[in-house]
Amino acid sequence: MCAKYDVSTQVIRSAMLILRAEGLVEGHQGRGVYVRAPNADR
């Protein structure tokens, strides 16, 4: 992602933390980070 968007790892890390805090992605240790399924009650 860093090379594709020409940004530092810190920028990617910060963006992922924001997405996780908003409940849009979920991380699984050893398996990666995945986009969550749409939730109707949002």
ABEGO torsion letter per residue (X at the ends): XAAAAGBBAAAAAAAAAAAAAAGABBBBBGAEBBBBBBBAAX
